[in-house]
Amino acid sequence: MTAERRAAEFDAADPLAGYRERFTLPEGVIYLDGNSLGALPKTTPEVLRCVVKKEWGEGLIRSWNSAGWFEAAGRVGAKIAPLVGAAPQEVIACDSTSVNLFKLIAAALQMCPGRKVILSESGNFPTDLYMIAGLEAQGLATRRLAERERLIDALDSDVALLLLTHVHYKTGAMHDMAALTRAAHEAGALVLWDLSHSTGAVPVDLNGASVDFAVGCGYKYLCGGPGAPAFAFVAERHHPSLSQPLTGWFGHAAPFAFSDDYAPAPGIEQLLCGTSPVLGLAALEVGVDLIAEIGVGRLHQKSQALSEFFLQSLDAQGAVLECVSPPDSGARGSQLSFRHPEAYAICQALIARGVIGDFRDPDVLRLGFAPAYLSFADIAAAAGHLAAVLASGEWQRPAFSQRTTVT
Ligand SMILES: *Cc1c(COP(=O)(O)O)cnc(C)c1O
């Protein structure tokens, strides 16, 4: 049976097939980069129009009370919570992932007096490593990096915090969250998981694994839009001892008491710093509602089926490409990464054919399978395009080697 025929059968049996209609996707595009910027939910423009025209234009300052602006950060956080195995009062939507990393790394250092080492994985997402470096430059932390396989050996009595990304941005490899959290706790360290490539794509059980802290991204699988607010999780048992250094007025116990002295809010609100980005939160809430409606379990199942089907389709076309993602779909997130010395040009040749993936330096072609809006027909077609690009050598056209700023 041809890949197209099999795709049609899979699509006909796909319980999530109808959700594609809930997103805006341009004609002629197969979007395999939802792991970098999620697609636009169809209702987002109308929701934003209402927030701007009615709540801002007509309600003006009154909307902080009457339109739920003040509560938005906590409300959206509470909706993200069940997607990551957290309680509603343990998650808040705010700032960027980078800023949330800073706040929580600093909080962890404060909670582990006498320990300064932040242990992470070499090759972790750059911002995670840079945020540790910034605290190191302030004399507050010592950065220690270990290879993935040596992380547990690198845990000792100097480590305050183990900071890891659950699903690796480049390879899609997924860590065993429960085992690594347990190992860190046994070494007397706290744990902070970056869920940027997990949230909305793979099941996560923060409380099941007794995780201390987590952060995650709003514009990837949660479809909150470019630069959407991120989120932060702090286990409730740590709320009484939580202390973070970005002590802005929105994290105050009573911001509108206008006191000269800072007093942190007792709960997760302490992680707020400045005024909440109301427009960004409104867009994020639409994405979170939609992903929650579909359900992470079903999304994960479909993403595994999509990526397996992609590999089979590629294989059936005789295309040979080194896959650097784990072969077992249960051990990876919702993406497949391929290594090729000309990965950049191949990615550009695919984009010229309407198949949007991305390139990660130095030699990785990364294809994301956002299950909420991709069909099996998309996957069969994308595999056909990739096989054709490789077989024809069309990636060798000089135009495909011109680097842009954002890859
Ligand atoms: C996307 C991503 C981020 C994003 O950080 P920003 O502060 O939003 O730019 C952080 N960490 C990881 C692992 C990511 O994949």
The ligand as a MOL file (V3000), in Angstrom:
LIG
                    3D

  0  0  0     0  0            999 V3000
M  V30 BEGIN CTAB
M  V30 COUNTS 15 15 0 0 0
M  V30 BEGIN ATOM
M  V30 1 C 12.5790 27.3250 24.0110 0
M  V30 2 C 13.3480 27.0630 25.2310 0
M  V30 3 C 13.5790 28.0840 26.1710 0
M  V30 4 C 13.0820 29.4580 25.8660 0
M  V30 5 O 13.5290 30.4250 26.7250 0
M  V30 6 P 13.0280 31.9210 26.5080 0
M  V30 7 O 13.4400 32.6080 27.7240 0
M  V30 8 O 11.5650 31.8900 26.2530 0
M  V30 9 O 13.7050 32.4590 25.2820 0
M  V30 10 C 14.2330 27.7580 27.3450 0
M  V30 11 N 14.6780 26.5070 27.5680 0
M  V30 12 C 14.5000 25.5160 26.6670 0
M  V30 13 C 14.9940 24.1400 26.9540 0
M  V30 14 C 13.8480 25.7660 25.4640 0
M  V30 15 O 13.6840 24.8050 24.5830 0
M  V30 END ATOM
M  V30 BEGIN BOND
M  V30 1 1 1 2
M  V30 2 1 2 3
M  V30 3 2 2 14
M  V30 4 1 3 4
M  V30 5 2 3 10
M  V30 6 1 4 5
M  V30 7 1 5 6
M  V30 8 2 6 7
M  V30 9 1 6 8
M  V30 10 1 6 9
M  V30 11 1 10 11
M  V30 12 2 11 12
M  V30 13 1 12 13
M  V30 14 1 12 14
M  V30 15 1 14 15
M  V30 END BOND
M  V30 END CTAB
M  END
